[in-house]
């Protein structure tokens, strides 16, 4: 009989380490801000620690739940995701912050449907691609249904609006379609058709256009269009090799925008230096390697696609976030998985890792 592997202990340790790092850095990045805004320097720390505890519970539950159960729940999960995205459009339910309606507020808690949409779409695509098999090479019965369902999800995200997540979802869908056996000609045609749409969505919206200009030449207007990236680069420059010490950074003191969320990696660069930033990058690299290994070791196509999708969901977002704060990519509102402050992102990613760990327990041992 073929031996079965146990849970991927390395992946579990990496994930717990990232969550732990996140709790510490969130406190360092937000203490002054929390004291000024809420009169409690521990405000964000307490909430992030609570989110971290819930995340570990959810991860443990999912790692002990057979991932094959998700096949039967693929459509209900997708339906729930679409319903939550639609609810955002209803006045009084969607919660608007900074010009975008991305949260549903329940009592004192906020839920971000677009985070759940990432995992829901991955589960659906893994199920659909396995079910269709070789028929994915046909346009009408394979490629088109995925295009329509994914398009609806992406369109609802764009209505918030959240251009960064929409592009992220589209990239993830194309990647899974490629792995699932869709024709290259269909994928290339979809990309070519999307280019003029993306161009118009950038050129006709001032803040998106300004972000591109700020990315191409950050020092031309450092006080306006390039303010975020310039402050981020100053943080990394101040950190040097070993950093200013945990809690010793100055850019987070009302200079660096969103220091505990989108630009938390900048705080790591300033306070822990190049060494700390490299260790953080290394943890995500190891996470990606373990996730790919699980996908390769899984014999069932549903498990393989699910493992690839979840690994990409977390790894790609980490790459984009770190690329943005280092000035390698235009500014996007994507957080650093497990580390940035935020309950929905942390819980959804923990759920994904739990599924990934369950897949690893069923993969063939090496």
ABEGO torsion letter per residue (X at the ends): XBBBBBBBAAAAAAAAAAAAAAAAAAAAAAAAAAAAAAGBAAAAAAAAAAAAAAAAAAAAAAAABBAAAAAAAAAAAAAAAAAAAAAAABBGABBBBGGBBABBBBEABBBBAAAAAAAAAAAAAAAAAAAAEAAAABAAAAAAAAAAAAAAAAAAAAAOBBAAAAAAAAAAAAAAAAAAGBBAAAAAAAAAAAAAAAAAAAAABAAAAAAAAAAABAAABAABAAAAAAAAAAAAAAAEAAEAEBGABAAABGABBGAABAAAAAAAAAAAEAAAAAAAAAAAAAAAAAAAAAAAABABAAAAAAAAAAAAAAAAAAAAAAAAAAGABBBBBBBBBGABBEAAAAAAAAAAAAAAAAAAAABBBX
